[in-house]
Amino acid sequence: MKRPLIAGILLGLLALTAQSAAAAPLGDEVQTVAGSIAAPTRFTDGEGGFPGLGRRLYLVNPATNGTVMYVIDVDEASWGGQFVIDTVTDATGSGDIDVYLYEDLGGLDTGGTGVVTLAEYDTGGPGETGFIPPGTKKAIVFTANAVQSTFVYHGFSMPTISIASGPLDLTVPAGAFVGWRNDTGDYSFVRHNATNPKFNSSPGPGTGIRVGEVFTHQFDTTGVFPYTTSTGTGTITVVSGPGPGTPAG
């Protein structure tokens, strides 16, 4: 009679072990938001949720925040960085939480004209993690299944390499953005060493990275990417990760 309870405890311990084994985000934590959602988005689409419902409610009245969604004003300091949604609780125990990242919430028209969705992450939980595209203004957190959800959203800064002082080698999960800051005192560049380069900051004359500027690239697939700058060579190693998210069609 006690076997189901023991099995549940073991599964919980395994889940906690898997969470603790996950690699920590590379940047600094620059935003932390604790939120709650009273009810799921019961009108579902092919992906299992309907964030458009929450978007429309929020546009009609921001005071509806926390009903079937939680809208977060994304800190610009986290652009290009990773987000993590954890400490998820709900009445069903599923921990299912999802998020869409928007540049523009658009208007109230049912066709969605003006809406700019930069990335969607809805893996089913527990919790959620992914990457924040530059330009993201709002994050809509929602759930398709759970009731009385609470969560904590963490936004991290983008991992940035100093071209002047390095180190130039970095390992990141798939989907991550990497920035290179030119603090050399002169023009610089970042160029993937390949016949068909995946990234090149300076493809033509006069396109170098100016002093103080940051060149950014998103690595959406695993692999090893050697590159050259004005100060030396480095390697970006991309391991398995959440990926770049799926922009809305």
ChimeraX attribute file (.defattr): number of C-alpha atoms within 10 A of each C-alpha:
attribute: neighborCount
match mode: 1-to-1
recipient: residues
	/A:1	5
	/A:2	6
	/A:3	8
	/A:4	9
	/A:5	10
	/A:6	11
	/A:7	11
	/A:8	11
	/A:9	12
	/A:10	12
	/A:11	12
	/A:12	12
	/A:13	12
	/A:14	12
	/A:15	13
	/A:16	11
	/A:17	11
	/A:18	10
	/A:19	13
	/A:20	10
	/A:21	9
	/A:22	9
	/A:23	10
	/A:24	10
	/A:25	21
	/A:26	18
	/A:27	16
	/A:28	15
	/A:29	17
	/A:30	14
	/A:31	17
	/A:32	15
	/A:33	13
	/A:34	14
	/A:35	18
	/A:36	22
	/A:37	23
	/A:38	19
	/A:39	19
	/A:40	23
	/A:41	24
	/A:42	15
	/A:43	12
	/A:44	14
	/A:45	12
	/A:46	6
	/A:47	10
	/A:48	17
	/A:49	20
	/A:50	20
	/A:51	24
	/A:52	20
	/A:53	16
	/A:54	23
	/A:55	24
	/A:56	18
	/A:57	17
	/A:58	22
	/A:59	15
	/A:60	12
	/A:61	10
	/A:62	12
	/A:63	10
	/A:64	15
	/A:65	21
	/A:66	21
	/A:67	18
	/A:68	28
	/A:69	31
	/A:70	25
	/A:71	21
	/A:72	17
	/A:73	12
	/A:74	21
	/A:75	16
	/A:76	17
	/A:77	16
	/A:78	24
	/A:79	21
	/A:80	28
	/A:81	28
	/A:82	28
	/A:83	22
	/A:84	18
	/A:85	23
	/A:86	20
	/A:87	13
	/A:88	21
	/A:89	21
	/A:90	20
	/A:91	11
	/A:92	12
	/A:93	12
	/A:94	17
	/A:95	24
	/A:96	23
	/A:97	29
	/A:98	25
	/A:99	25
	/A:100	22
	/A:101	28
	/A:102	24
	/A:103	19
	/A:104	15
	/A:105	22
	/A:106	16
	/A:107	15
	/A:108	17
	/A:109	10
	/A:110	8
	/A:111	8
	/A:112	13
	/A:113	11
	/A:114	13
	/A:115	18
	/A:116	17
	/A:117	20
	/A:118	22
	/A:119	21
	/A:120	20
	/A:121	22
	/A:122	23
	/A:123	16
	/A:124	17
	/A:125	17
	/A:126	19
	/A:127	22
	/A:128	22
	/A:129	25
	/A:130	25
	/A:131	29
	/A:132	30
	/A:133	23
	/A:134	17
	/A:135	15
	/A:136	22
	/A:137	19
	/A:138	18
	/A:139	25
	/A:140	24
	/A:141	27
	/A:142	31
	/A:143	29
	/A:144	23
	/A:145	20
	/A:146	22
	/A:147	22
	/A:148	17
	/A:149	27
	/A:150	20
	/A:151	21
	/A:152	16
	/A:153	21
	/A:154	19
	/A:155	29
	/A:156	24
	/A:157	23
	/A:158	25
	/A:159	20
	/A:160	21
	/A:161	19
	/A:162	15
	/A:163	23
	/A:164	18
	/A:165	11
	/A:166	15
	/A:167	12
	/A:168	21
	/A:169	14
	/A:170	16
	/A:171	14
	/A:172	20
	/A:173	24
	/A:174	22
	/A:175	26
	/A:176	29
	/A:177	25
	/A:178	21
	/A:179	19
	/A:180	25
	/A:181	22
	/A:182	26
	/A:183	18
	/A:184	16
	/A:185	10
	/A:186	12
	/A:187	16
	/A:188	23
	/A:189	21
	/A:190	26
	/A:191	19
	/A:192	20
	/A:193	17
	/A:194	11
	/A:195	6
	/A:196	7
	/A:197	11
	/A:198	13
	/A:199	19
	/A:200	19
	/A:201	19
	/A:202	15
	/A:203	12
	/A:204	8
	/A:205	6
	/A:206	9
	/A:207	13
	/A:208	19
	/A:209	20
	/A:210	18
	/A:211	14
	/A:212	13
	/A:213	15
	/A:214	18
	/A:215	20
	/A:216	20
	/A:217	16
	/A:218	18
	/A:219	23
	/A:220	18
	/A:221	16
	/A:222	17
	/A:223	13
	/A:224	12
	/A:225	19
	/A:226	16
	/A:227	20
	/A:228	16
	/A:229	18
	/A:230	15
	/A:231	15
	/A:232	12
	/A:233	17
	/A:234	19
	/A:235	17
	/A:236	19
	/A:237	17
	/A:238	20
	/A:239	16
	/A:240	13
	/A:241	18
	/A:242	17
	/A:243	19
	/A:244	23
	/A:245	20
	/A:246	13
	/A:247	14
	/A:248	13
	/A:249	5
